[in-house]
Amino acid sequence: MTWLEPIDRREAQRFAQSVRDQANDAREDVAEQVASLSRHLRDVVEPRLKEARELVRHEAPIIADAAMQQASRMARRAKSDPVPVVVGAIGVALLASLILGRRRT
């Protein structure tokens, strides 16, 4: 062992410690930036979510009523003439069997 080897080893240890310290500082900086960004996004998104929730709360009954009216109209039409419903059901069943019945080769 020459007298230079301990000097090189100490220099390598100092360099490794410096790199480790810089990596820890960078990690802390990135963590702070990510936390800041997430707080900012939350502040931007939260009011929009509240607006969307209020819109859905207001519009959902209207949409449900329209769907019920449409379903009752279709039920009356199917009751008066069931042939299109039966043909449609058979068509959907045949299409489903074609799509689901295909074997991959």
N, C-alpha and C positions, 0 to 999 in steps of 0.2 A: 504494500500500500504506500503510495507516494504521498507527499505532503499536500499535493493539489487535490486529491480525491475528497477530503473533508470539506474543502472550500467549494468544490463543485456541488457536493451534496447539500451543503447549507444554502448555496445559491438556488438550487433546484427546489428546496423546501420553501425558501422565501417566495420564489416565483409561483409555486403551487398554492401557497397561502394567499398570495395576492390575487391569483385567478379565482380562488374560492370566494374570497371577500367580494370581488367584483361581481361574481355570479349571484351571490346572496343579495347584494345591493340591487342588481338588475331584477332579480325575482321579486323583491319587495316593491320596486317601482312598477313592475308589470301588474302585480297584485293590486296596488293602489289605483292604477289606471283602469283595470277591469272593474273594480268596485265602483269607481266613479262613473264609468260608462253604464254599468247596470243600474245605478241610482238614476242617472239621466234618462235611460230608456224607460224605467218604471214611471218616472214623472211624466214622460210623454205618453206612454201607453195607457196608464191607469184612467185618465179622463176619457179616452176613446172607448175603453172597455165599458165604463159607466154609461156613456152615451149609447153604445150598442145594446147594452142590457136593457136600458129604458126603451129603446126602439123596439126590441123584441117583445118586451113586456107589453107595450102598447099595441103592436101589430099582430101578435100571435092570436088573440081572440078573433080579430078580423079575418085572418087567413084561415083559422079553424072553421069559422062560420061559412066562408066561401067554399071550403072543401066539403063541408057537410051538405051544402046546397047542391054542389056538383054531384056528390055521391047519391043524394036522394033523386036527382034528375035521372042519373044513369040507372038507378034501381027501378024507377018507374018505366023507363024505356026498355030495360031488360025484361021486366015483368010483362009488358005488352007484346014484345017480340023477342023471344029468347034465342032465336037462330043465330044472330050475329055474335052473341056472347059464347054460344057453344062452338061456333066456327073459330072464333078468336082463341078460345081455350085450347082447342085441338091444334091450332096453328102454333101456339106458344109451346105446347107439349112436344110437337114434332121438331120445332126449332131447337128446343132444349136438348132433345135426344140427339140431334145432329151435332150440336156443339159439344155436349158432354160425352157423347159416345165415340168420338174420334180417338183412335189409338195412334200413338206416336211411333213412327218406324225409324 
